[in-house]
Each structure stands twice: as C-alpha cells, then as structure tokens.
Amino acid sequence: MAKRGQGEGTISKRPDGTWWARITVGRTPDGKQKRKAFYGKTRKEVQEKLTAALNDINTDSYIDPSKMTLEQWFVIWLRDYRAQYVKPETYVGNKVCIENHIVPVLGKVPLKDIRRDMAQKLITDLAAKGYSHSRISDIYFTMRMALGVAADSGLILKNPVERLKLPPKEKQEARVLTVEEQERVVEKLKECPYGDMLELVLYTGMRIGEVLALTWEDIDFEGKMLSVNKALSKWTILPDGNAKIQLGFGTPKSKSGFRKIPLIPEAVELLEVAKERQEKQLAIVEYKNIYNLVFFNSKGGFLDRYAAYRVLQSASEKAGVQGIHPHTLRHTFATRGLEQGIPLKIMQEILGHSSIKMTADIYTHVLPDAKTDSMMKLSKVKEESN
C-alpha cells in the first residue's frame, strides 16, 4: 500500500520487499505530470533520496534527467550514494578520480549519450599516458559504479561501461627484508624518534594506519595480546559533500581487519618501554595525550603516515637498505612467521587479510623454492581459491 512520506511524495513497498518512491518534478509541454522514481532496500533509504530531490526542487537545483550531463550525475552520485555510506578515504578517492580524470574528458556529455567506446577511449588514453594499472582500475570502477546506479535509477537504459578492457596488470613482488637487513634497520630505528612504531609493525604485522590509531586500551599486557579495532582516518566529509583533512579514528580496512594479535616478547618489551617513557613525559606539565594513543605527536594528537614514512626513510638510509616502505615491514613479519612454520590460516588472521590467497601470495613470493609439506598444502589452498 502506498504511503506518503511526511507529505513528501508517494512511497510504496514493492512485491520483492524493496521500496520505491515517486514524485512530481514538473510538467511536459502538453501539461502532463513528469514523475521521477527512486528505489531502495529500505523505506528510510528511499525517504532520504526523496527528501534530497525535494530539496533540489525547492532550491531550483533539480536537473531534468533527460538534460543531465555526466558531470551533473557524478555530483548527485557522490552526494546521495557515497558521502554517507563509504569511508571518507574511499569517498575522496572516488571524487579525485571523477574530478581529475573523468569529468575533464566526458563531463559535458549528456548522461544518456555516454557510450562504451567513449569510456574505452578514456581508459586507453590514460594507459598511453603511463598511468598505472591500479590507478586506471580505480577510475574505471568509479565510473562503472556511478553509471550502474544511474541505470538502476532508470536514468539510462543500461550501464554503458561494463566490461571495458584494462591494460595488463604489472606483476609486483613483495619486497621483504632479509634477516641481516632487518637487524640493521631495527638497529637504526632504535636511534630515531618514533622508530618504535615502525618496529611494532615488524613485530605484529599491523598496517601503519592501525599502529597510528593504537591506544593503550588495546594492549593486554597480562594476556600478551593486542586488539586491532580502528585505524587512522585522514579525511572528514562535510555536509556539502566536500572533504577536508582531519586526522581521527576510523575503522580497519575490512571486516577481517578487526582481530587480536598475540604479542611476541620483542613486542611486549617495546610496548612496556614505550609506556614507561610516556608516563615520564606526561609527568611534565606541557605534555599531554589527548586520545590515550600509544604513539602521539608533541601536541598530544595523531601522528600521520608521512611522519612514519620519514622515520623509516631515515632509518633505512642509515642502515644502507633501499626501497622499503612500511608495508615492507608487514611483509617481512609475515615472511619470518611463515619461515618458522606458522600455519597459513593463522597468519591470514594475524595480518587481517580478507582472503587466504593474499597471504598465500606472500608465501610464494618469498619462499618460491620451498618443497615442504606446508608448501604442498599452500598450493592446494591457492588452487581452491582461484
């Protein structure tokens, strides 16, 4: 049965359990009403879309779908389908892809006139300019998602950018420190301010964003366990859909990112020393720790990723080890564990990988000549995951 959404159009439940809404957006030249429909899984979702459309109509910013350009649709898609539903970093990534790469080429084309060959040429031209497979994939998937929603909303008949041809993916092997390199890097990290936060990556396999958001409540010294339940977030989305840099607590990369990590003796010792040093610092009046962080800056707030990169770069240069990144330390942790016989499934859980294949790929990169029973089991896991 159709219901009125607070006097704001007609909202109905469909036979399949989803919801839809209709609203009058004007009249045709012969005087007939022009109606627009919105669809969603819940009544609340449809109501939000309906309210946004009514606001556009009331502020004279409503765009007739038949006259809408691709750029105008992207504005709506970012505002109504992304800003409140994805992580700020994901939203900003979508926005950058759109504003820097898609809109300058196709933005003025009417939405209904976008063709597959236009989008394919955009991809081909980006590849010719030397953009990486990863960057081009981000641009493609952003465009595909946005036009998929346009098709689902009835603005276009079908998504014209499905199954575009992307450039081949570059094969990148994980950089891993040898035992001797690891010892040299750790020695130099101990001489650097904040070097212990990079050491902790080596001892736990955590992502650098997870280390930067780590608080003392996450450390169980008695049980020798660390809980990963948040990560550093760089962006805040404003009500108008714009984004600003504002460091804060976010969520781990995926659902599997929420996990507990057993602490090896080196990690326990590092954290105990860090806590003791921090207590001495906080005894000085000018020091404070706003969020009870394990690692914080001189103002008591969040350190950022660039601070971590600078520390690692300084330590690696002094150690004479080139080409490493915080993720190198994470791979190195995984490698040392796998070399010592830690089961692949356990390592997957410690690293917070969403699939065991991701962990298996590290194993095959760093131990390609292994002939053990574990390697045979690994091969079987990879076959089953493909």
Steps between C-alpha positions, in 0.01 A plus 500: 500500500636842406584736784580866508849576632414789727319669211807462284395280206361149482694212655401138434626155586564277200409129477866400535527679836690806373358853502442768242380858496352731240493874482377758252791703363318715246276481199547412135423757226151350462428544872551144624679436826865396485575241769830375639551170683748400770582147614659355814523200729333683792235765541753722673738482204225598257381778729851650508521499119154653477585773749818588309302530175237719666776722635643533148158593364440755775840662442465491120797265471303203367627375164272338243645150445466536124729805509743383768870487414739237628663761724165593653421135565835451674415787738174328593662156527775623732254689719213250522668162454855534632556779754310334786551136406872444444818581689623859456816373329288305249280804435801725442654241269180487292483880491860534381447243224192687382631856519852438375449235234140442389330839506770684299442253214135393519340734753300710252358201312129442575463202732264324259754534217799336672615203292734211570750613235531844668587344833737251337688782327536674837657186646724444197623861508582476871705186434683677217589784740667250731247476781533183708261207479395572857413864426313417181306228682393752765376738231319224312326352804393847619342570161342154486344531846358847431346402165373176650298702750377724217375190319337360815328836551354497149702800380661288226393168350816308594850556629710584191840444664473137606791273404740757363847377404766609752877498447677188631585501868865544584646211699633639826676274743495581868820661626616316811802569720756229548580409860824699479324804348229481766759508778670806348172687454385423857834624635450834324131524593601486865701818443204689342219686676183294445709215362320264738171540310672353191657227711152407618397437138791255473391322819122487436439529124259790558424757231659836569157668526405249769818571698440877481149454648609256772398595855607356833157345549586272207799345680456207739840469666391218728355291218773613256237590242431805281155589362468666160168684485572833330729673254608857433257691278634798306178657373174644630202541267317832539120536465540657154685193374844658505782342697764646726812353655430415863679214668285280719394145583362293213431130456739230378525434127240221501295284736793259528712795617335474843722243672720408794875457461712294743802704610846353463755587775659776290162671458418474872836651593462781245154593631608485864792735428272732301246515785768571760651775283157648436414511871818698563413739217146552628638584843633816336224763494526592131453141383156353446343203321156602378383160373710268721702405192799270516680730253414870494652829386636782713153655524341180627325422172532257213818440309437465127622251244754744361667517839530122494638504145763759594613300801532181296679679217753648741564166671526303176746749349721478807478120485588497130176325407312642203150474361299431813160624614296438817324222309842339447519454876158334501608258228822435689304409814290256296810350341679440831189332636447280197868406499458383859204281413201709607197353315375705208148536645636635829721749314198615297310574822795684656549717191127567463493388137151463356604190301756229559624546142645840597707331769590213269633746242755629753609143572560415133688827441747456784531119516471399132733200535344349811430125467338439837163352591386853582578608144298211361204600718546861389477401134171325573365810680589721205338264251179492704493879534528558123 
